[in-house]
Amino acid sequence: MLGIIILLTFLHTFGTLYIPTLTAEIVNRGIMAGSMSHIVRYGVWMLGVAVLAGAIAILGSWLGTKVASQFSGSVREAVFGKAQSLTTSDFNRIGVASMITRATGDVSSVSQMSVMFLQMMLPAPLMVIAGLVLAFTKNQTLALMIVGTMLLFMLFTLFFGRKVIPLFRMVQVKMDRITRILRENIIGVRVIRAFHREAYEKGRLDEAAADYAGNSIRINKLFAAFQPAVLLIVNVCVIFIIWIGGKSGVQIGDMIAMVEYCFLILHALVMALLMFMYIPKAQASADRINEVLDMQPEKTEAAADKQENPLDAHVVFHQVTFQYPNAEAPVLDRISFEAKRGEVTAIIGGTGSGKSTIAQLLLRFFDIQEGSIRVGGADIRTMPQKQLRDKIGYVPQKAFLFSGTIADNIRHGKADATDQEIAHAAAVAQADGFIRQTPQGYRSSVAQGGSNFSGGQKQRLCIARALVRRPDIYVFDDSFSALDFKTDAMLRKALQGETRYATVIIVAQRISTILDADRIIVLDEGRIAGTGTHRELMKACTVYRQIAQSQLSDDELAETEGGADE
């Protein structure tokens, strides 16, 4: 494809440069000699060359745009693919707003640069060299004037570039800041309104936008001065060509051809040099894209044959220590526990005790610094990510739905799930009732982020999404907090039959959710403060007893302890 574009560029340049020669022939041998036949003959030739050159230019532009579009599409796919392999820590290093800008604005900047290269930079050297050769064949003195004008123009452009290039380098950085503030305002709109901080956030955005606008205005001011200066240089060159050519007795047709050569050569030079000024902006964008593509994820994939027992769902945390990047202290310190198939293991503790971190470590959103996490006897760091995550049905702490339909969201857990499997999962998750009340049932639309559903409805749909894949391990990360007690009880009862052959790990804030758990692990400041059943912990674990007393009434405490004794 690139070879065809180069060939078309050569043909278009040849046709464009041939037109001044035909103009000179029309003037010298037609108009000046009074020969209408020469005027008609060369006029028809000129029209034919112009039409053919125009058609070639359109075809070359179309092919160039197609190549650039394919290139930008490939780069976006590569950035997206790399993003899917990055850990949460990797994302935090770049920032979500910056990642969005890199996958959109930066790719567009590089794509535009490739189009400019094919349409402006590629023909420029040929146009300049061929134009000068033709100019020297007409008149060496006038051709030398064009060369002098070129040198003057290049010195002026060099001075201009030193002013504008640093400003181009700042454009994407300032756009990152705007994107970051916009993202925060869109996601946190409820908090902003609740605390009546609209004016403050508007001020933040106005400041960032003004900074970006100021930078852009400075660039535009420089270009506003650049354009008339270029026209002045070109027109001065034309005046000297006409003046010197007239005094030297150069034929009028040759002078017209020299003027056209001057315009064509300097126009090609202007386009090439302007593109050079855009190179730093495109280079900065390319560097930011390459930074993503060159990132090596903190974890590495392993061969599947290292999996010792892929069917076992036995989970073991052994002396696990984990510290978030840039944190001052570990969030988990030498944690050890087991979660067995057919049992419910619950994890409870105060805010910041590391409960949700355990769920994220099991899924390898982060990698631990010390100890090991084993599933089926194999360290998860030796397992391919897909094999590990195919074994887990995960319900996050913050319920998240994708735009689409309800069925699409549940099927996100299992791509080939049948309608019956989706309906069964929804029924177990206690979501079938409100789904069937919607006008289109499972085909009802889900707004971005699930904003057209309540918190409890979103949680139940997320639970159905995990249930539909029927995994070996279920991880519920505080997934019942938005449910009322009646729905919570019905859901837990339905889950008992659905998950009785799986390993179930429940991260919970409410003790009522985990009273019947086979094993409860109590976390306190990143360490295990106690392990056992509800009755055992009420007797032996002070931290657990304090949590229970803060959530349950005396009658409820007496009832649960009495029920446990029975």
PyMOL commands that set and color helices and strands:
alter all, ss='L'
color gray80, all
select helices_A, chain A and resi 2-31+36-85+88-94+96-121+123-138+140-187+189-194+198-247+252-293+304-306+355-362+380-382+385-390+406-411+419-428+432-437+441-443+448-450+455-467+485-498+511-513+534-540+542-551+554-565
alter helices_A, ss='H'
color red, helices_A
select strands_A, chain A and resi 315-322+332-339+344-349+370-375+378-379+392-395+404-405+445-446+473-477+503-508+519-524+527-532
alter strands_A, ss='S'
color yellow, strands_A
deselect
rebuild
show_as cartoon
